[in-house]
Structure formats: structure tokens, C-alpha cells
């Protein structure tokens, strides 16, 4: 199994560009930010959404359920099961080309 490369992660005080995913966004006002690397500009609702996503609690599990339960359980057959609402998520099929 190969090692995964580290991808920068946005935090409330450190927003990574969603376009190039490699450089930090410089905020030039309350609702405008520009990427230091690729020059992408985000403003308004898109930037606010990115900030809200970065501010989400890190206490949630790796696979939170849409019902709000913090973590779905991984079953032996690869299905994820929510103990709160009973929802299940099937594993993605991998197709070799």
C-alpha cells in the first residue's frame, strides 16, 4: 500500500484554494479572497461557504451521517451503517481499466 500525499486542509484562519488545492487564499476584505498560487478569486456566498466548511467541528467522525449522527459504523461487508437512523451507504464499485 502506497503512502498518501499530504493535501493542505482549510481551517478557519487558513483557507486553501478550492481550485488548485495547494495554496492559501489571501483575504482582501470581508467577502473577497485571492489564491496566492493560481490567482483564483472567491467572493460572496462561495467564500462564505468555504469558511463555514473550514469551521466545521473536527470532532465529527470520518463518515458522518446526513441525519447528524457523528459517525457511521463500517460493517464487515464494506457497508457503512448509521446506528441512529439506520441509513446504510454501500461501498463504491472500483472499475479497473
GITAJO-V858667 format. One record per pair of residues at least 12 apart in sequence whose ideal C-beta (glycine too) atoms are under 8 Angstrom apart, sorted by the first residue. I is the first residue (numbers start at 1). J is the second residue. D is the distance in whole Angstrom. If there is no record, write none. Layout:
BEGIN
{{I,J,D} {I,J,D}}
END
This chain:
BEGIN
{{7,21,6} {8,21,7} {8,22,7} {8,23,8} {8,24,8} {10,50,7} {10,53,7} {10,54,4} {11,54,6} {12,51,7} {12,54,5} {12,55,5} {14,54,8} {15,27,8} {15,33,7} {15,50,6} {15,51,7} {15,54,6} {17,35,4} {17,36,8} {17,37,7} {17,38,6} {17,40,6} {18,40,8} {18,42,8} {18,50,6} {19,35,7} {19,38,6} {19,40,4} {20,35,6} {20,37,5} {20,38,4} {20,40,7} {22,37,6} {23,35,5} {23,36,5} {23,37,3} {23,38,7} {24,36,6} {25,42,7} {31,43,5} {31,44,6} {31,47,6} {31,48,7} {32,47,7} {33,47,6} {63,80,5} {63,89,7} {65,82,4} {65,84,7} {65,85,7} {65,87,6} {66,87,7} {67,82,6} {67,84,6} {67,85,4} {67,87,7} {68,84,8} {69,82,5} {69,83,7} {69,84,4} {69,85,7} {72,87,8} {72,89,7} {78,90,8} {78,91,4} {79,91,7}}
END
